[in-house]
């Protein structure tokens, strides 16, 4: 097979690869070898994988080929190579959470989402890079994941590795976690699709926690349909997750082609504190025009101040992270990166009254969003105020105003971690430097199918998802 053909296959949609496996045009073993060869060639530059499970992946792929030959088809993910973020437990494979503290931890059993991927026939290629403990910084032992669109830029937020792997054609899908935007932010930065499900729809059993009441596990893929197929495989009740939903998992892939004629899309009014890069804003306005041309009605509305959601999110997540790290902070403090050590200490010293107050604020925000969602089918808003930033930057200039990077970064995503609503990020263009841009669509609780339907309609009317990064 030629190099061009290899590249075409590496960037093919998951649904297309799945069809070709079932038609016996491709084998899982051949696909897995292609992905492993690409990882060996590109990962030293991109740094998106921490652990590559080459032998196990090949053995799994060959076994899945034999199953298919015997007539047993496990579904749309059968034989498809995927990756998982390295804060999800994998039996017999180290799970580091990109920390020195867990560098040698080898779990005895898989996280529920890993189990479900395997049950659906997916091939696990390996474990991907992240911010330490999926929180606020990179540990020097693991380093930064580089953006495949520009190697001097980040992949934005903690699920950097899984997003990069999909964007670079090193996996057909991946799983990440989202506590304050860490699925949607890297999806936008890398030009792919990323979904944060309704809180509790996807089990977090076996996932190293960051902020227990805010954590979500969600899928990345190159298309909305591919993302829906992965969500179908991992969603549903799990007795191992006491905070999980008891609702049956929805089939979010079945409604994708219905179109959006007659739907009402809420567009938040610009808030006084809101700063956004002009190119990002223009791309968002253009995306809204596409949705309107596809038949949706746009309605401007007022949402709670994004700063309120961000402040509540930080107070809750810092407190919950500190609670789960009490013993590590006492015995292994020197092994954290300076940034995460500082954040854990801040959470440990945050007064309990502030944590309680943050949850009271949270309830008010949820009530306000419930009131808004009675009048619209979905909301559309930016994911992030600016494109991927230079590696090492601590500040960013937005609309000629210099801001703290982390504060500016978490402007648009935390509201849906606070409320627990489903939200999906989709590509919406590129800036003048060729960096991806994206926006998000959020829906009512447990109405994933509506969110995916709107996202799919936008995707089919554009071609941003077909672009490939300039990798050599």
N, C-alpha and C positions, 0 to 999 in steps of 0.2 A: 504494500500500500504506500502511495506517495506521501510526502510530508504535507502537501496541501490537503489531500484526502484525510490524513490523520487529524489535521486541524479542524477540518469541517466536521468530522465525527466527534471530536472532543467538545465542540461548541453546539452540537445538535441538541434540540430540546429533549428532555427526559422522556416525554410522551412518544417522540419519534424513535428514540433508541429502544424503548420498551416494545413498540410495535415491531421493530426489526428483529429483536430477540425472539419474539413469539413466532415470527414468520420464518425463523431459522436462517435469516440473512446474516445475523451476527451471533456470536457466542458471548456469554458473560465473561468467560476467560479472556477472550481477545480484548474486550472493552476494558477489563480490569488491568491487563498488561499495558494497554495504551495509557491509562491514567497513571499507573505506577511509573512508567517511563517518563511521562511529562513531569510528575512530581520530582523524580530524580534529577531532571534537567533544570527545572525552574524553581523548586523550593529553596535551594541555596541562596537565590536572589530574593525571592518573595518572603521567605520565612513564615509561611502560613501553616505548616504542619510542625507539631512538636514530636509526635510519634507516628511513624508509618508502619502499618501492619502488613507488609508485603506478602510474606509467606501465608499468613492466615487469610488474607484477602484472596489470594490465588486459590487456596484450598476451598474456600467458601464458594468462589465463582465456579470452579469445576464441579463441585457438588450440586450447585443450582442448575448447571447445564444438564447434568445427569437426571435431575428431577424433571426438568422440562421434557427431556427425551422420553421419559417414562410416562408422560401425560399429565404430570402434576404441575399446575400453574398457580403460583402464590399471589398473583395479582400484578398491577401496573409497575411495581418496583422490582419484580422478579429479575434478578441478575444485574441490576443497575448499581454501579459503584457510587457511593456517597461518603460523606465525612461527618464527624461529630465534634463539637466543641469539647475541649479537654477539661471541662468541669462536669462532664457526664460520666458516671462510673461505667467501666468496661471490665468485665470479668477476665482476669488473667493478663490485663494490659494496664500499664501504669496510667494513673489519672492525676495530673499534677496541679490542675487549676492555675498553671503558669506561676507556681509559687515554689520557693525553696523548701517551704515547710512540708509540702506534699510531694516533693520530687520523686520519692521512692514508694509512693502508695500504690499498691496493686489490689484493687477491689476483688472480692470473692464473687460478686454478682453484678449483672448489668443494671444500669438505670432502666426504668420502665420504657422510656422512649427508645433506648437502644434495643431492648428486647423486641419491641414492636417493629422496628426497622428490620431486624433479622427475621421475625415471623412473616413479614411482608416480602421477604426475599431480597432485600437490599444487601449489597456487599459493602462492608465497612472497611474503607481504605486506611483510616487512621484518625488520629486525634489532632485537632487544630488549635492554633495559638489564640491567646486572649489576653486582656488586661488581668493582672494578678487578682485571683479570686473573683473575676468578672466585675471588678470595681474600678477605681479611679486612676490606675497607672500601670505602666509596663515594668516588669521586673527585669533587671539587667541580665539575669541568667537565661532569659528567653528572648529578649529583644523585641523590637517593633516589627509588625507585619507591614510590608510595603505595598502600596497601592499599584495594581498592575497597569493602571492608566498613566501613572507617573511615579516612578520609583522614589522620588524625593518627598512624596506625600503619604499621609497615613491612610488607613482604611476606616478610621473614625470609630471610636468606642470599642467596647470589650469583645464583641463578636467579630473582631477583625479577621481572624484566621478562617472561619467558615465562609465568610462573605468573599474573601480573596480567593479561596479555593474554587468557588463556583465561577466567579468573574474571570479567572485565569484559565478556565477549562481543565481543572485538575479534579473535578468531581461534578456529577450531574445535579446534585443537591447536597444540602448540609443542614445541620441543626445548630441553632444558637440560642442564647438566652437574652431576655430583655427585661431589665429592672427599671430603667429610665430612658430607654430608647435604643438599647444595644443590639437589636435586630434591625430596626428601621434605619438607624443612622448609618451603619456600614453598608446596607443595601443601597441607600442613596449615594454614598460615596463611591461605590464600586459599580454602579449602573446595572443592578440586578433587582429582583423582587425579594422582599422580606416581609414576613407576616408575624405579628404579635397576636396570638389568639385571645379570645375571651378568657379572663382569669379563671383557672381551674379546668378549662377544657382539655388541656394537655398536662399529663402528670409530671410532677417535679421530683418524684421519688427517685433517689439515687443521684440527684443533681446537687452539687455543692452550692449551698445557699449564699445569696448576696443580701437581699432584703426579702425576707420570707413572704410578707404580705404583698409584695410588688413583683416578685419574680414570675416570669413567663418563659416557657420553652416554645420556640417557633422555627419554622422552616425557611430556608433560602433556596431559590432556584432561578433559572434564567427567564422563565415565563410564569404568568399567573396560573395557567393550567398545571404546569409542573409543580408549582408550590401547593396547589390544591390537592394533587395526588399524594404528596408527602403528608400534608395535614390529615387527610383521610386515614392514612396508615397509623399515625401516632396518637390521634385524639381519642377520647373516651374515658369513662370512669375507671378508677384504679384504687382499690382498697389500700394500697401502700401510701397514697397521698391523702391525708385526712382533710386537707383543704380543697381537694378536687371536686369538680362538679359531678353530680350523680346522673346527669342527663346523658342519654344515648348520643354517641358521636354523630354529627350531621354529615351528609354527603355533600361536600362543598363543590365538587367537580361537576355535578349533574346539571346545574342551572346556569352554567357559564355563558351559554349562547343565546340567552333570552333578550339581550339588549337592554337599554336603559330608557327607552321612550316612556315618558310620563313620570319618571322618578323625580323626586325633589332632593336636591343636593344643597346642604347648608354650607355657606362660605362665611367664616368669621370676619367680622369687621376688624380693621387694623387697630391694634391696641397702642396706647401712648408709649409704652415701654419697648415697642417692637422695632428692632432694627434688622434689616434683611438686605443681603447683597442684591443690587439691582438686577443682575443676570438671573439670580435665583427667583426673584420676584417676577420678572418677565416670563420665565419658563412656567411658573405657577399660573399666571394669568392666561398664558397660551394653553395650558392643560385644561383650565376651566372652559375655555372657548371650544376645545375639542369635545368635552362632555356635553356642552350645550348643543353643539352640532349633531351629536348622537341622539338628541331628543330629551335630555334631562332639563329640568327647570332649576335655575340657580336662585337661591334665596339668601340674602345677607342677614346675618344674625349676630347677636352679642353673646360671647362666651365669658366664663370667669377668667380673671386675669391669669395669663400663663405663668407669671412670676409667683403667684400664690400656689399653683400646682407644683412648680419647681421647688419652692421652699419647703412645702410639706413633704415632697418626695425625698429631699435630702435629709430632713430630720428623721423620717421613718426609716429610710434605708440605712443611715449611719447607726441608728440605735439597734436595728435588727442585726446588722453585720457585727457590731461590737458584742452583742449577746452571744452570737454563735462562735466568736473568736476569743472568748474570755480566757480560756486555758492557753491558747497560742500566744496571746498578748502577754501573759504572765511568764511563759517559759521559753518562747521563741521570738520575742519581739525583734531581735537583731536580724532575723531571717526575712522579714518583710522588706519590700522596696520602701524607700523613705516616704513616698507619696501615700502608699496604702497603710503603712504603719501610722502615719499622721492621721489619716481618715478614721482608722479603727480607734485610735486614742480619742479623737474628737467625739465619736459616737459613745465611747465608754463614759465620757464626762458630761454628756448632754443630760440635763436634768430630766427626770421622769415626767415632770409636768409639761415639758416641751414636747415629748413624744405623745402624751395624751392629747395635748392641744393640737398637734399636727393631725391626729386622727379625727378630732372634732372638725377641723377645717376640711379634712378629706370628705367627711359625710356631707358637708354643705356643698362641696364641689360636685359630688356624685348627684345630689338632689338637683343642682342646677343643670347638669348635663342631661339628666332624665327628663327634665322639663323641656329642654331644647329638642331632644330626640323625638318628642311626640309630634313634632311638626315637620320633620325631614326624614328621608330614608337613610341618608349617610351624611357625613361631614367630609369636606375636602380642605386640607391645609398643608402648608409646607412641612417637611421633615426637619430641616435644619436651615439656619439663616445663610449658610455659605458652603462652598464646595470643600473638598478634602484639603486640609491645611498642611503646611510643611512639617515634616518630622522634627520634633524638638521644640516646636512653638508652644509658648504658654499664654500668648495673647493673640488676638485676631482683630483686624480692622474691618468693620462692617459699616457701610454707608458713611465712611470718613470718621467713624468713632471707634476708638480702640477699647476693647473689652477683654476681661478675663475669658480665656478660651472655654473652660468647662462651664462657666455660667452662661455664655452665649450659646454654646452647643446644645444645652438642655433647655431650650426655649419652647419647642413645640411638641416634644415627645412625652414628657412626664404626665400631662393630663390623662392619657389613656392607660398609664400604669396606675395612677391614682384611682381612676374609675373602674378599671378592669375591662373596658370595652375593646372589641377587636379592631385592629388597625393594620393596614397593609401599605408598604412603601413600593412605589413603582417608578421606573426611570422616566424622566420627562425632558431630557435634553442634555446638552453639553455647554460648558462655558467657553470663553475665547481661548483658554489654554487646553481645551480638550478634556476637561474634567467632568465626570458625570454629575447630573442634577436629578433630583427626584422630589415627589410629593407623596402625601399619604391620604388614604381614604379610611375613615373610621365609621363604624356602624353601631347599632343597638346590640346589647348584650346577647350573645348566642345567635346573632344573625350573621354568622360568617358567610353564608351563601350570598347574601346581598352585597357584602363588601367585595367578595371575589367577582361577583357579576359586574359591578361597576368598574372594577380594576381591569377586568378582561375586555370590556367594551372600549375603554381608553387604549389599552394595549393593541387591540386589533385595528384601531384607527391611526396608529403611529408605528414607527419602526425603530424606536430607540433601543428596544430589547434585542435587536438583531446585530447591534454594533459589537465589535470585539476590541479588546485592548491591544496596543501595539507591542506585543511580546515577540521576542526573537527566539 
